[in-house]
Amino acid sequence: DVVPPLPDLPRFPAGFGWGAATAAFQIEGSPTADGKGASIWDEFVARPGAIRDGSTADVACDSYRRFREDTDLLAWLGMRDYRFSIAWPRIQPDGVGPALAAGLDHYDAVVDDLLAAGVRPVPTLYHWDLPLALQQRGGWTNPEIVERFAEYTGLVVQRLADRVPTWITINEPVMTTLQGYGTGELAPGLQLMQNAVPTAHLQLLAHATAAQVIKSIRSDARVGVSNNHALVVAASDDEADVIAADTFDRLYNRVFSDPLLLGEYPDLGPLGGRPDVPAEHLAAIAGSCDFYGLNFYNAIRIGAADPRHTGLPFEMLDFADVPVTGFGWPIRPDDFREVLVDMHRRYGRALPPITITENGCSFPDGQGDSKLVDLDRVNYLHGHLTAVAAAIEQGVNVTGYYVWSLLDNFEWADGYTQRFGLTHVDFDNGTRTPRLSAHWLRDQLTAQR
Ligand code: GBH
């Protein structure tokens, strides 16, 4: 097949941080190797019907054993940074007490391999794989989790901080709160609905406490959190829809960004008002990010709904006539610019430099586009990076961008049905093959230098 001419990226500022991202549970496999404990995801995956294709992450990309191939891909792509996550149950199988040497040794080897290849390691300490033993004590509903996370953070950072200056504490606390504890679509699969909101606060407090631990070990460390932001679009100009969209925006976005950047929770109105927490917690959370990690996937359209139906005053609606990804998520790149500009306007000088810690799209496995000639992904990345460049042009300080993802991987409740990789992975034998999008991005990054 003849590939049409591919689009060029606009010029990014010198020193812009190009990277790719993954997460431990989604790529590593080896769930019991070297003494690793079970996580809430090991338990969730084993529930009948929990994963769309009935698959498990027991092998996934086999990256626990093949991480050197991942490093080679990053170096070939010309990436400056690699965002990967550390599996807490490899460090503390039961979530408490001294570190398992094999777990620390593994990530030590990953870090050294990256550095030897000229790629900067940027670990995420928590990307959803909580030690199952801690869930049995309430997980993110038990205030004890703050101390546990601080202890775990100290073990990892003491080992790696001599070579690793940049740390991400927690990935997308919003998904844990809303889908892990709220609706039950993700592990631990609880359905607490609005009673899940306290898990947002404990995650933020754990992040802030971990940030202090990291700084106590390496004072020049740079610490951030990765928050997923959606642009919230009201279904119409009707007052009821506008109010519903505002309520959703507070629950989805501002519950996390307001305390981090302004030191206060937004009023959630019908969803329980303003979370009532001790002032010293807010003081610890405020200003606890040296950079603001922002994950962007898509906008969400919200209309008013009668709470007597679902218990919620809003409902999610489809956008009409919009192209969508394999997941059915709307593709509207300018929404990304708008999210970034909104952040800049709302938070002003309180907003530290933004790093885009995830952005990308999935297509199902199959022929053509989804396999290796992924023109749709080239266009998605081109559109979204152009939106980032436009936001920078409008004064938003964005200093880096990680593609989600380096590899096709285990897409949580959707198993292997959605492929997000710049690199195709054959899950039968682990073979990695860079897609057209990988070749395109590599050429674009060369041109940026
Ligand atoms: C991230 O979560 C995760 O950090 C990562 O591990 C994961 O693999 C990746 O994204 C891809 O899923 O338009 O109503 O359908 C993403 C959280 C939540 C973002 C659902 C997109 C679509 C809402 N996603 N959202 S809707």
Boltz pocket constraint, residues with backbone or C-beta under 6 A from the ligand:
constraints:
  - pocket:
      binder: B
      contacts: [[A, 23], [A, 171], [A, 172], [A, 175], [A, 228], [A, 295], [A, 297], [A, 298], [A, 299], [A, 300], [A, 316], [A, 327], [A, 328], [A, 329], [A, 330], [A, 358], [A, 404], [A, 410], [A, 411], [A, 412], [A, 420]]
      max_distance: 6.0
